[in-house]
């Protein structure tokens, strides 16, 4: 089951926060949902080089707050904030209401699955060997501190006549465990012989019961109590004794 369900959607409301946070009645819901998609499509299209893996949208009765997570905030902000002002105007035209823009920098882009997938897709478009591109992405992510990573490529790999699926994996990626923080991202490589799909899963550890992700913190962080950042566990269960039984808790 874990292989067929979207890893992010599977964990929403358990450890993952909603990417769109607002309430609407039956009449306005479809319009606002389409509006959210327009906002995301526009920002990603206009600022493709900024490395934007995640866009969160919050709505009140009076305004819309768009939170953009970017690996290169300088590209998004521009000189003296000129590009931010222009983006605010465009978003206000799309929504028809007041828009506030919040830019949050991603400190470790190597641990963001969407950005890793985009890097692999870019390398494939530059005619790099697909095996080399996948292995390089896996090594870079593991060196950055991930507990496990899986990269999957599908399409006419190497220009072959028949499409196939190839995957490179290191560490463990527990897809069925809800408390496991698995970041999932996809990208498309538009090559001369067709489109190649890139999927990336990055496992960053397990969260304690009651913990939830909060993207205000570094490493896509974990928030608990008054905003401290507790360590994410390795994902291993309690140690067993030599006879295989679990140790008693005092």
N, C-alpha and C positions, 0 to 999 in steps of 0.2 A: 504493500500500500504506500509506503513512504516514497517509493520511486515514481509513483504516478500522481502524487499530490504536490501542488506548488509549495515549496518549503516555507515561504513567507506567509502565504494565506493560511497554511496549516497551523501556524503559531500566533496568528493575530488574536488579540485579546487574552492570550496565555502569557507570552513573554514579549511579543511584538506589539508596538503601538500602531494605531491606525494612521495611515498616511494623509487621510483627509478627515478633519475633525469639525463637524458641523451637524446641525439638525435642520430638517426641512419637512414640510407636509407632502402629501401625495401629489399635489399639483406642481410644486416647485422642484421636487427631487430630481426628475430627469434633466431639467434645464441646468441645475447646479452641477450635476454629475458630468454633463457634457462640457460645461464651462471649465471644470477642473482638468479634464483631458486636454482642452484647448490650451490652457495655461501651461501644462507640462510639455506638450508638443512644441509650443512656441519657444519656451525657454531653452529646451534641449536643441532645437534647430538653430536658433540664433547664437547660442553660446556652446557650440559643439566642442570647442577646444578648451573649455573651462573645466572639463572633467566633472560632470554633475551626475552622481549616482542616485540621488534621492531629492524629491521635492515634496515638502509637506504643505498642506493648505488648511488654514483655520479661518472660520467665518463667524462673524457676529452679525447682528441686525444692521449695523452701520458700515462695516468695513470687511475687507479680506486681507488676511496676513499670509504672505507666501514666504516660506522658509526654504532657502536654497542651500543645499550642502554641496560644496565644491572643493576640489583638490587644488585649484588655481584661482583663488579669489581675485587676484590682480587682473585677470582677463575679464572677469565678470564686472568688477567695479569700474575699471578704466581709470584714466588720469583725472584726478580730483573728483571722482565719483560721477563723471559725465554719463557713463553707460548705465549706471544705476537709475539715474533720473529719467533717461530715455525708456528704460525697461518699465519703470513705474507707470509712465504715460501709456505705454502699449497695453499693459495689464489692465489699466483703468478703462481703456477702450473695449477690451474683451469682456470685462465683468460689468461695466457700467456703474461701478461704485468706487469708493475710495480704496486704494490698495497700499498696503505697507509691505516693504521688502526687508527680509532679514537674511544676511549672508553668513553662513557658518563654514569655517575652514575644516577640511579633513586632514588630520595630521599624518595618517598612515594610509596613503592610497593603495599600497600593496595588499592591504587587508580588506579592500572593498571589491566584492565580486564583479560588480558592474564595470568598474574601471579595469580590472584584470581582463575581463572578457573583451573590452574595447581594445586593449593593447594587443591581445592575441589576434583579433580581427584585423587590426591595422597592419600587423606583421604579415599576415596571410595575403593581404592586398598588395604588399610590397614584395610578394613572391618568395617569402621565406618558407623553408620546409615545414610542413604542418607538425611533424613529430618534434622538431627542434623548438618550434614556437610553443607547443604545449608543455614540453619538459622545462623550458626556461621559465614559463609562468608558474609552474608548480614549485620549482626551486626558489624563485624570488619570494613567493608567498610564504613558504615554509620558513625561510630565513627571517622573514619579518615577524614571525612569532605565532603563526597559525598552528592549530593542533592537527589539522588535516585539510586536504584540498583535493578536489576532483575537477578535471577539465575534460569536457566532451566536445568533439567536433563531428559534424555530420554534413555530408554533401559529396561533391565530386573531388575528393581529396587528392591532391597532386595531379589534377586534371584527368583522372581516370574516367573511363566511359560509363561505369556504373557507380552510383553513389553508395557510400557506406558510412558506418559510425565507428569512431575511434576515440578511446578515452585514456587519459593519463591520471594516475592517482597516487597520492602519498599520505600516510597517516590514516586516521579514521574519520568517516563522515556519517554519523548516526542520524539518518533522515527521519526515523520513526519516533525518536525521543523528543517529546515536546519541550523539555527544559534545555535541550541542546541548542546553543546559539549557532545556527547554520545560516550564513549569508548566501543568497542565490542571485545570480545575475546572468543576463544573456546579451548577445550582440550578433550582428550580421556582417560577414565579410563578403563584399561584392567583388568577386574576382572575374577575370576574363572568361573563365569556363563555367561560371554560375555562382550562385550564392551558397556560402558555407555558414552553417549555424554554429555558434559558440555558446556553450553553457558552462558556468563555473559555480561550484559549491565550495564554500570556505567554512570550516568548523573552527570556532574560536573558544570552545569550552562549554561547560554546563553552568546554568544559573541555579542558585539556591531556591528552595520553595518560597514563593511570595515575591521574588525579585522580578523586575521588568526592565526592558531596555529603555534607555533614554538617550536620544541622539544629541542632546545638549552637551554630553560628556565626550571626552576623547575615546577612540577605539569603538565608537558606536555605543557608548558606555552603558554601564549598569548603574541604576540609581536606587538607593535605599536610604531610609532615614533622612538626614538633613543634607543630602546631596553628595555624600562621600562616595568614593569609587572603590568598592570592595573587589578583591581579586576574583577572577572567574576560575572555578575549579578545573582540574585537568580532565574531568569527565570520567575518571575511574571510580568505581564503587568502593565500599569499605574493604579493607584487606581481609583475606581469609587465612585461617590457621592451616597448619600442615594437613590436618584431617579433612579440610574442605569446608568446615563449618564457619559461620560468620562470628566475629568476636562479640561478646556481650557489651552493651553500653552501660556504663556506670551511672 
